């Protein structure tokens, strides 16, 4: 019934033809059983006890509290396998071909809920950002059953809308149209199925809307490739997802790694289903911003697509989200960036990043207000998680999976030339300031390694964290001197010094020096900066990592269990006191032997600055848990770097207004396609210049 037409009357009293367009299909997870709780719920009470405990604790203390319940994702999977069957076996038993991942068999007398992240309908997002005013649920099934329609409110309360009894065992289509009026601040729709005595076959289900007939927007996909093995898996996923091929123009893989994608075993097999849609572009390593900017530029120049969807090379994704993001963008009130959420690649029901915002005063990214990231759907389902029912508005969406209209790119330009970090946040804010919102849409999902398992705040990437944050603040901060950004930068450098991470501090200071040099350095140093950073970092002992801890002298003693607990600051005064004591301690000579043997070994999660500030040396594991480094207190390095930090931050504060004017005046140029094309060519020399299309 997709494409079914009906006549309505427009605002002028004239008949207006509309058709039912699929907004969101109900799908199942396929072979990946670890993510079943994101798609289907067989225990509607999952997390109810935890929620009740939290509410009781909040009523008692007046503070938000978190309780931990026993059920986990593996238990949810086990429960589901006894109640519902989906995948090829189930589809083979259903005579009507509903397509892959659409059908399921529900055992007799069982209840299955679609109040899940993937399959519930996020009504408030469609109500707020699109022209859709009502949604139609269409279910095709066979077998006696009851269908219970539910809705929720922005406060997280849910209640049934209608109960539909199906008494026939023959294939039946149920259709209901539901208003979106009561979802201005939040709320979802979903349905539960209660099977009859013979069981029930769900053939397929869709959420649709009556819309004027229009062409579906075309999409190109851009992937920045450093890890070719991961990209091969992405190409296989895209090749197998034949449902998206109808809207897919090109898949641009911008290959920037030393190991080339074309040389990988299995490349031809992974690429065959995409055919001439796949275009591999080789250029020098310009980081994520260089790869994504190339994809944006190629898409705009080709003139075929309405959107470019950019993705990191190390993410896994559900291709269904591409359909949903493109449909949402097609029906948006104005050109809108549509992003997907990030789940943990390891703990696969863990929603790691939901909506994100930049706090204007601190100028730091983080969760949007009223959200609670790192939520595990294996422990608590959507129905029992009140904060997920309130609509969350984003300043930007991470570029692990983000769809950007070509019209937006044509007006606001390409990414900042910053290699990595802050390119996505700055772009979202730049677009927002031009009137183009970003929507992080529930049901559009990707999986990636969580930040806690990456060491990017200490290694060479520390430079980009600082430099790019300052550049973004200079471009967009509404506050004098960037609000708290300079003070907070100075504090973070002190924390690095107290932690004996002298290489990190040196990189952070180089970042400030480059910012002070003006915007011309952005493109000039983009192809070569990473080599400079690695050379600088290699000069410091704290940057020498070894995979085998036996490579280091044995620690003198074990870290006591109470060390972290006893040193963790309990309030701001306590925090400042510990920082002052740690700083004064730097003027005392280290203990004899601290440079010969580590005092103790610390896991990464225990090696906070307030712990390391009490030591003279330590063996510290990396966030990836694959190697370790030996940090040693050095009074000379501390004094030199601390003084340099004071000088640089004072200079930055004094010149902030002038620098802001310089960067804002230069932004149109350094974000422009023309300037970027020069950098693309320069990254690989004259041969690449000949391969670039002629300027139009």
N, C-alpha and C positions, 0 to 999 in steps of 0.2 A: 504493500500500500504506500510505500514511499513514492512520492510524486503524485499521489492522488490530489486532484484539484477540487476546489470549492469556490463559490462566489461569496464575497463579502462586500460591504459598502464602505467606501473610503470617506474621509472627512468632508468631501464635497458632495456626498450623496450619490457618487457614481459607483457602479459595480467594480470591484477590484478582485482580480483572480489571485488566488493563493494556492499553495501546495503544501502538503505535509513533508517537512524535511527532517531527516534523522539528526538529532542533536548529539545523542549519546546512545551507544548500543550496550546492552548487558552482555558481558563477556566473562569467560572463565580463564584461569591462569595457564592452561596447557600442562606442560610437563613439570613445571617448577612448583612443587608442592609446598615449599617453604613460604610462599606468599599467598596461600589459600585464604587466610583471614582478611586480606585486602579485597577479595572478590566476593566471598560468600561466607555467611555466618550461620553456624548450626547451633550456637548457644547464645541466644539474645541476652542472657544475663551476664555474659563475660564482662568483668570489670565492675559489675553493679556493687559488689561488696566493697571494693576499693573506693568507689565513688562515695558510698555511704559513710565510710570511715573518714574520708577527707572532709566531707560536709560537716560531720560531727566534730572533727578536730577544729575546723574553721569556726564553728559556732562557739566552741569552748575558748579558743585562744584569740580569735579575731584575725588570725594570720593564715595565709594559704599554706597547706601542708600536703605532703605526698605520702601515701601509703603504698605498699607493694603487695600485690595479690599473687596467689600461687599460679594460676593458669599462664602458660606461655604458648608461643606459636606452635611448637611441636604438638602440644596437647590439642590445640585447635585443629591441626591437620588430621590427627587421629580421629577426632570426633567427626569431622567432615567426611572422611573416607567411609564411615559406616552408614552415613545418611544420604549422601549425594554422590553420583558418579558423573564425571564429565570427561571430555577428551574424545579421542577416536572411537573408543569402545561404545560410549554412550551415543555418539553421533551415528554410528553404524546401525544402532537399534531404532533410531528415529527415522521414519521413512522419508519425511520431507527434508530436503537439503537446506539447512539453515546456514551453512558455512562453518568453517572451523571456529572452535572456541565459543560457539553460540548456544549449544544444547547441553542438557543434563537430564539424568534420571534420578528422581527423588524416591527413596524407599517408602513403603506404605506407612501411613500414620505419622510421618515426620514433618517437622517444621524447619523451613529454611528461610533465612532472612537475607535480603539484599541491602540492608542498612550498613553498607560497607564503603570504604574509601573510593573504590573503583566504580561500583555499580549504583550507589545512591545518586540522586540528582541534586547537585548543589544549586538549589533554586535561587538563593539570594544573589549569587554571582551573575546569573542570567538576568535576574530582575534589575540589578544595578547597572550593568555595563552593556547590555544588548537591547535590541528593539523587540525582543520576544516578550509577550504579555501573558501567555498561557502555555502550558506544556501538556502534551498528550502522551499518556502511557499506553503502549500497545503490547499485549502479551499473546503469544500463540502457544498453546499447550494441548496436551491430550491426557485425559484421565480425570476422574472426579477429584475435586480439591476446593479449598477456600483460598481466595486472594484477599489479603488485608492491606489496604493502602494506608500509609502513615505520612505524617508531616511533622516537622519540628519547628521550634521557635528559636529566635536568636539567643534566648537564655538556656537552650538545651533541653527544654521540655518537649516531649513527643506524645502524640495521641493519634488514634486511628481516624481516618477520614471516611472510609467505606469498607465494608466487607462484601465480597462478591463470591457467591457460591456457584460452582460449576458442577452440574450433575451428570453431564454427558461424558462418556469415555472417548468420544470421537474428537478429532482435532478441532479446536475452538479458538477463535480470536476474541479477546477482550480488549476494549478500548475505552479509556476515560480521559477527558480533558479537564485539567486542573488549573486554577488561576495562580498567577504569581504575585498578585497584589499584596498578600500579607508577609512578604519576605524582604522588606526594605532594609533591615539590618542584619538578617541572617535567616537560616533555616534550610532544611533539605526535604525532599520527597523520597520515599522508597516503598517497597512492597515486600511482604512476607508471603510464602506459599506453604499451605498446610495440605499435605497430600492425602488422598483418599485410601480406602482399604486395598486397592490394587496398585498403589503408587501413581506417580504423575510424571509425565515427560514434558519438560520445558523445551519447546522447539526453539523459540527465540523471544526476546523482549527488547523494546526500543523506547527511548524518550524522544518525542517529536514535537515540532511546532509548525503552525501555519505561517508560512512566509511567502512573500512575492516570489514567483519563479525567477531564478537568477543563476548564473554560472557559478559553480563552486570555485573558490580561489585556488590558484596553482601554487605549488610549493617547491622550492629548491632547498636542499639540505647542505649545510656546510660543516665539515668535520676537520679540526686541526689535528694533524697526525704526528705524534712523536713515538707512540707505542703501536707499531703496525700489527702486532698480534691481536690487540684489542679491536683495532679497526676492522680486521677481517671478520670478527664476530658481529660487529655492527652491520657490515655489508651483508652478511648472511641473514641477519634479522630483517633488514630492509628488503632483501631479495625474496624472502619467504612471505613477507607481508603484502600479498598481492592486492589486498583491499585498498592500499594507499597508492598503488601504481597509477590509478586513474587521475590523481591530482599531482603526481610527482613529475617535475620537469627534469631536474638535474640533482645528482649527488656530487658535490665538490669535496674531494679529499685533498686538503692542502698539506702536502707531505713535507715536513720540515726536519725529519729525523735523519740520523746518520745511517740507519738501516731502512732501506727504501721499501715501501709497500709493494711495489711491483715485483720485487725480488723474493717475496715471502712465498714459501710453499703453500699452495692452496689459494693463491690470489685469484687465478683464473676461475676456479670453481666458485669462489665466494662472489665474484663479480658477474658471473654469467647471467643471472636472472635480472640484473639491472641493465645489461646491454649498454647501449649508447647513452643511457642516462648517467652513467658513471664517468666522471672526469677527474683524473688524478693530476694535480698541479704540484710540481716540485719547486721549492724555493728555499732560501736560507732560513735558519731558525730565527724567526721574529716573534716567537712566543705565541700565546693564545690570541693576543690582540692583533698580531700580524696575520695569523691564519684566519681568524674570523673576519677581519677587514677584507682579506682577499676574497673570501666567500661572498661577503656582502657586495663587493665591487663587481665580481663576476656576475652575480645575479641581476644587479641593476643594469649592467651593460648588455646582458643577453636580452632583456626586455620581454621575457616570457612569463615570469612568475610574479605573483602578487605578494609572496612572502618568502623569506629565507629563514629556515629553522637551523640554528647553530647548536652544536653539541660538542662536549669534550670527547676525547678519544677513549677515555677509560670508563665510560658509563655504559651500563646496560639499560635498556628501555623497553617499554611496551609500546609497540607501533600504533596501537589503538589511540594512544594519546596524541599522535600526529593528526589523526582525523578530527579529534575533539578540539584541539587547539585551532586548527584551520577553520572549522565550522564556527567556533566562537568568534574568531576574528572576522569572518565573513559577515556575521550578524551584529557586530559591535556598533554602538552608536557613532563612534568616531574611530579612526585608525588606532589600534590598540596592540601593544606588545603583550603576548600571551606566553607565560612561562609555566614550566612544570615543576613539581616538587621533587626533592631529593630524598631518597631512602638509603639506608646503609647497605653497602654491598655485602657486608658480613652478617649483620643481624637484619634480615631482609624485610621484616615487618616493622622495622623502626623508622618512623618518619623523622628524618634528621633535620631537614630545613623545610619550613612551611612558607609563610610570607615574611619578607625581609624589608627592613627600612634603614635609613641613615639618620641617626640622631643629630639634629642641626648644631647643637652647642658643642657636644663632644666630637662631632664629626667622625662617628664610628658606626660601622654596620652592625646589625644584630636583628633579632626577631622583632617583627612588627608588634605593636602594642596588643595586649590581650591574647597573645598566642603563647604556646608552651611547647617548643620544639623538642625533639628527641622523644616523641610519643610512640609507644609500642602497641600497635593494633593487635598483636598476639596476646597482650595482657588485658587490654581494654578496648572494646569495640566502639564504633562511632556513636551508637545509641547512648552509651554511658560516658561520653566525653563531652561535657557541656561546652568547653571553649571552642571546639571544632564547629559548633553550630552558629557561632557568631561570624559574620563575614569579616575577613581580614584583608585590609588594603595594603598594597605593596608600593614601595618606592622603586624597586627594581627586582629583577629575577636573575638568579645566577645563570651563567651561560653553560651550565651542564646540559640544559635543554630549554631553548627559548626561541619563540617564533616572533619575527620582527617584520612588519609590513614594509614593502619596498618603498611605499610613499614616505614613511618615516625616515628611512635611510636617505632618500633623495633630499629631504629637507634638513635633517640634523647632521648628516655626514656619517663617516665611518667611526670605528673605535678610536679612542685615544691611543697614540703610539707608546704604550707603556709596558710591553712584553707580557706580563701577567699581573694580576691583582688590581682591583678597583676599576678595571675596564668596564665590567658589567654594571657595577653600581653607578659609575659616572654616566654611563650611557642612559640608564633609566632615569636619572635625575635630569639630564640634558633634554631627553624626550618629554619628561613631565613638564618642564618649564616651557616647552613649546605647545603644551596642551594635549600631549599624547600619553595616556596612562599605561601602567603596567598592571596586568592581572595575573597573579599566580593561581592557576585554575586547578581545583581539586579534581582528581581523576586523570591528570596528565603526570605520569610518574617516570622517574629514572632512578637507577641505583648506582652509587659511587662510593669509593673509599671515604669514610668520615674523616673530618679534619683532625680529630684527636689521634688518628693513626698516621698523620703526616707531621713532619718536623719543620714546616715551612716558616715558622717564626724565628728559628735559630740559624738555619742554614743560609745559603746565598740569597734565598728569597726574602730574607729580612730587609734587604735593600729596597725591594719593590713594595713591600708593605708600607714602608715609611715614605719613600719618594712619591708613590702614586697617591697615597692618602693626602699628602700635602698639596700635590698638584690639583687633585679633585676639590680640595677645600679652597684653594686659591681661585678656582673657576666658579664655585657655586656657594660657598659659605655666606650666609647673610649677616654674619657677626664680624665685628671688628677684630682683627688679628686672628680670624678663624675660630673665635670662641675659645674653647679649652684645648684646641689641638696642639698648640705649642707647649703648654704646660704638661699635657699628658704625654707628649713625645719625650720631653725631658725626663719625666718620671720613669718611662719605660727604659730609657737608656741607663738610668741609675739602677733599675732592677737587673738589667743585663750585666752591669759591672759588679753588683753585689753577688750575682750568680757565677762570676768568674768567666762569663762568656765574652771575652774581649774581642773575638772575631765578629760576633754579632754587633757589638757596639761600634766597631770600626765600619761595618757595612751601613749601619744606620746613619752614621755621621757623613759618610760619602754621599748618601742619599740627600742629606740636607745641603751639602756643598753643590750638588748638581742642580737642585731646585734653585739655589741662589744664583747659579750661572745663567738662568733664564730659559725660556721655552725652546730655544734653538737646539738644545742638547737632546731633545726627545727623539727626533728622527735620526739625528747624526750618530748617536751612540747605540741605537736600537740593535743593530746586528752584532755589535762587538761587546756590549756591556757585560753579558753573562761570563765571557772569558775573563774580563778584568776582575769581576767579583770573585770568581773561583781562585784566581791567582792571589788576590789580597787575602782571602780567607785562609788559604793554605799556609800563610806565614804564622798562624797562631796555633798553640798547642790544643786549645779546646775544639779545634776543627779537625783534629786527627782521630778518625774513627777506626775501630777495629771490630771485626765480626767475632773474633775469638777473645773472650775476656782474659784468657790465660796469657794474652800478649802484654797485659799490664801487670805490674807488681800486685801481689795480693793485698787487699785492703787490710788495714790494721785491725779493724773491728767491724762487726755488723751494725747496720742502722737499727737502733732500738725502735720497737713498735710505737712508742710514745712520741718519737721525734716530730713527726708531722703534726700530730694532734696538739702537742705542747707549744708548737711555734706558729700555728695558724692564727692570723689576726682575727679578733672577735669584733672589732669596731674600728672606726677611722682613727681614733686616738691611738689605739693599740698598733694599727698599721704604721702610723707616722713614727711611733716610738721605735718599732722594730727597724724601720728604714734609717732612723737616726743612729741607733746602736750599731747597725751594720756598717754605716758610713764611718763612724768613729773607729770602728774595729780595723778599718783599712789602713790606719796609720800605725798600727802595731805590727811588729814583725811576725810572719807566719811561724807556726810551731816548728821546731826542729824535726826534720824528716818528712814534712808534708810534701816536699817536692820529690821525695824518693819513693814514697808509697802513698796511695790514696788513704785518707782517713777511714772512709767507708764507701760502700757501694749503694747507690740509690736507684730504684726503679724510676722511670720517667715521671710517673704520676705523683711521686713523692718529692721530686726535685724542684719544689717551688723556690722562688728567690729568697723567701724568709727562712727557708731551711738552709739553703746553700750559704746564706749570709752569716751563718754561725760556724762555718767550716773553713779550713784552709786548703783542702783539696778533697776531691770526691770522684768516684767513678760513676758516670751517669749514663743510663740507657737512653737510646733514641726512642722517639715516639713510635716508629715502625717496629720496635722491639727486635731489630735485626743486628744491631751493633751498639757500641758504647764509646764514650770518650772520657778522657781524664782531664778534669779542670783543676787548675792550681792557682791559688791566690798570688798575685804579683802587685806589690805596692807601687812600683814604678809605672806599670801599665795603667793601673787604676788612676793615679794622679794625672798622667798625661791625657788619658781619654776623658776623664771627668772635667778637666779644665777646657778641653776642646769642645765638649758638649755645652758647657756654659757659654762659650764664645759664639758657637754656631747658633744656638737658640736665641741669644740676645740679638745677633745680626738678623736672624729671620724675623723676629718681632719688630725690629726697627724698620725693616724694608718690606713688611707684609703688604701694605697698601700699594706700593709701587709695583711689587711683584704681581699682585692680583690683577692690576691693570694690564701689565705686560702679557700675562698668560691669557687673559680674557680676549685681548686684542688679537693674539696669535692663534686662538683656538680654531677659528674658521679655516685657517690655512693648514694647521697640523692635523686636523680631522678630515681634510678634504680628500676625495679620491685622487686628485691630481698629485698631491704631495705623497700620498701613500704609494702610487704607482712608481714613483721614483725610488722609493725605498724597496719595493718588491724587486725591481730590477737590480738595484745595487746589492741586494742580499746574495745574488748569485752571479753577478757580472754581466758582461755584454751579451752572452749567449741567452740569458733569461730575458734581457731587454728585447731581443729579436722575437722571443716567443710571446711577449705581451701583445694583446690586440692594440691596434692603432687608436689613438685618442679620437673620440668623436667630437 
